[in-house]
Amino acid sequence: MLMNDFLETMKSRKKLKKLRITEADFMLANRRAARLEEIAEHGRPVSFRKAVHKSKKVYDRKRLKQMERKLSDKSE
């Protein structure tokens, strides 16, 4: 009798563990669903970041001043 009670409680615990959804799981599922809807709507993944790549070869006075400051700080 004691063993049967133990097995029943273990089975019910396993069921509870399987059905438990955390808030993180819920947020992840919502993000995935939104992303799939976005892809279905536009036909491809949409990125909102529109930063333009800046070439390192271009003359940039501001960057040169920053590099000079770093070099002078290290030498002191």
C-alpha positions as CSV (number, residue, x, y, z in Angstrom):
1,M,0.0,0.0,0.0
2,L,2.8,2.4,0.9
3,M,4.6,1.7,-2.4
4,N,1.4,2.3,-4.4
5,D,1.0,5.7,-2.8
6,F,4.6,6.6,-3.5
7,L,4.3,5.6,-7.1
8,E,1.1,7.6,-7.5
9,T,2.7,10.8,-6.0
10,M,5.7,10.4,-8.2
11,K,3.5,10.1,-11.3
12,S,1.5,13.2,-10.3
13,R,4.7,15.1,-9.8
14,K,6.0,14.1,-13.2
15,K,2.8,15.3,-14.7
16,L,3.0,18.7,-12.9
17,K,6.6,19.1,-14.1
18,K,5.6,18.5,-17.7
19,L,2.8,20.9,-17.6
20,R,4.6,23.8,-15.9
21,I,5.4,26.7,-18.2
22,T,7.7,29.4,-16.9
23,E,7.5,33.1,-17.7
24,A,10.8,32.8,-19.6
25,D,9.4,30.0,-21.7
26,F,6.3,32.1,-22.5
27,M,8.4,35.1,-23.5
28,L,10.6,32.9,-25.7
29,A,7.6,31.3,-27.4
30,N,6.0,34.8,-28.1
31,R,9.3,36.1,-29.6
32,R,9.6,33.0,-31.9
33,A,6.0,33.3,-33.0
34,A,6.4,37.1,-33.7
35,R,9.5,36.4,-35.7
36,L,7.8,33.7,-37.8
37,E,4.8,36.0,-38.4
38,E,7.2,38.7,-39.5
39,I,9.0,36.3,-41.9
40,A,5.7,35.1,-43.3
41,E,4.5,38.7,-43.8
42,H,7.6,40.1,-45.5
43,G,9.0,36.9,-47.0
44,R,12.4,37.3,-45.2
45,P,13.7,38.3,-41.8
46,V,13.5,42.0,-41.2
47,S,16.3,43.8,-39.4
48,F,15.7,47.3,-38.0
49,R,19.4,48.1,-37.7
50,K,20.3,50.4,-40.5
51,A,23.9,51.3,-39.5
52,V,26.1,52.2,-42.4
53,H,29.6,50.6,-42.4
54,K,32.3,53.2,-42.0
55,S,35.6,52.5,-43.8
56,K,38.7,52.6,-41.6
57,K,40.7,54.0,-44.6
58,V,38.7,57.3,-44.7
59,Y,40.4,60.3,-43.2
60,D,38.7,61.0,-39.8
61,R,40.0,63.9,-37.7
62,K,38.0,62.8,-34.6
63,R,39.3,59.3,-34.6
64,L,42.9,60.5,-35.1
65,K,42.5,62.8,-32.0
66,Q,41.2,59.9,-29.9
67,M,44.1,57.7,-31.0
68,E,46.6,60.5,-30.1
69,R,45.1,60.8,-26.6
70,K,45.3,57.0,-26.1
71,L,48.9,56.9,-27.1
72,S,49.8,59.9,-24.9
73,D,48.0,58.4,-21.9
74,K,49.9,55.1,-22.3
75,S,53.3,56.8,-22.6
76,E,52.8,58.8,-19.3
